[in-house]
Amino acid sequence: MTYVLPILIGVLYALLMSLIREPHRRRFNAIMVAGAGAAYLSGGGFGGWELVFTAVITYVAYRGLESWTFIGIGWLMHTAWDLVHHFKGNPIIPFAHDSSLGCAICDPVIALWCLRGGPSPRELLRHKHPTRLQDQAAPKATAL
């Protein structure tokens, strides 16, 4: 359950977020990743580095106001920060020893959804994979 539940939480997060219409969905998720970036400020254990990380992820979240790619990058950054805290033994929830590990498993699920453009379930179902013939571009005519 240590590994399955965080994955399910990430999927549930994406499903719930997909109920918000665009462009509000992207902007709301930019705010969420900024908040996640500040989660360790009240005792993360890395002193000034907590402030540096928060500043960097805040910039990434700001860029995410207009870009799903930056939001995905922010969630991947938070994943790395979760792992650092997990291995140091300073979890995001002090009384839940594996909370940072769970967060590090959940966050990449959210990041993958964001890197795909934060699609709604309907958009995911409509997406058709291009055939090999469609992938090959026709040769362009060149002017002499």
N, C-alpha and C positions, 0 to 999 in steps of 0.2 A: 504494500500500500504506500510505502514511502516514495515510490517512483510513479505509480499509476495515478494517484490522487492529484499531484501537481500537474500532470499532463491534462487530466480532466478539467482542472480549474482553468488552465490556459485555454482549452477549447471552449469552455463555458464563457470565459471572458470575451473571446472573439465573437461568439454567438450573440451575447448580450450587447456588445458594442455595435454589432452590425445592425441593430434595431434603430440606431441613430442615423439620420439622413446625412448625406454628404452636403456641404463640406464640414458640417459640424462634427461628424464622426472623426475626421482627421484632426481637427483642432482639439477636440476633447481628449483624444489619445495623446496628443503632444503634451497636454497638461498632465495627464496621468503619468507619463514617463518622467516628466520633471519632478512630480511628487515622489515617485519611486526612487529617484536619484537622491532625494533628501532623507530617505528613510533611516539611514544610519547616523544622522547628525547628532542625535541625542545620546550617544554613547557607543558609537561604532568601534572605538578602540584604536583608530589610526590617526588621532589628533588632527593636525592641520591638513593632512591628506584627505580627510573627510570633506573639508571645505573645498579643496581643489577639485575633487571628484564632482561635488555638487555643482560647482561653477561650470565645469566642462559639460556635464550632462544637461545643465540648464541651457547652455548655448545650443547643444544638439537638439533639445526639445523646442527651442525657439525656431530653429531651422525646420523642425518638424511641423510647425504650423502650416507650412506650404509643401511639405514633402513627406510621404509615407516612408521613403527610404531612410530619412533621418530618424524617424520614430523607431523603425526597426533597428537601426544602429544603436539608438539609446537603450533599447531593451537588451541588446547583446552586451553593451557596456555594463548594464546593471547585472547581467548574468555573471560576468567576470568579477565584478565587485562582490556579488553574493558568494562566489567560490572562495575568494580571498578571505572573506569573513568566516565562512564555514571552516576552512582549514586552520584559521587562527583560533577557532573556538569561541568566537564572539558573534552569536546568532542575531538575526534581525529582531526576533522575539526572545527576550532573555530567558524565559521559562520554557521555551520549546527548542531543545538542543539542535534538531535538524531543520529548523525553520529556514535558515539561509540556503541549505541544500535544496529544500522544496522549492524555494523561490528561484534558485538557479536552474531547476528543471522546468518550472512553469514559464519563466521568461522567454526562453527560445521558442516556445510554442507561439507565444504572442508575437515575438519578433518575426517569425516566418509568415504569420498572417499579415503583419504590417508590411513586410517586404513584398508581399503579393499585391499590395495596394489597399489592404483593409477591406476586402470584398464582403458583401452580404452573402448569405447562403444562396440566394437566387443567382447572384453573379457568379458564384463558384460553380453552380450547376449548369449555367449557360455556357461557361467557358469550354470551348472545344479546342482540343489540341490540333495544331496545324498538321496537315499531311506532309510527307517528304516533298511532294511536288510543289506545295505552297511555300515551303521553306526555301526552295531554290529560286533565286531571283533570275528573271529573264535577262539575257545579256543586253547591255545598253548600247545603243547606236552611238558611234563617235563621229564627230564632224571631221571632215578632211581638211 
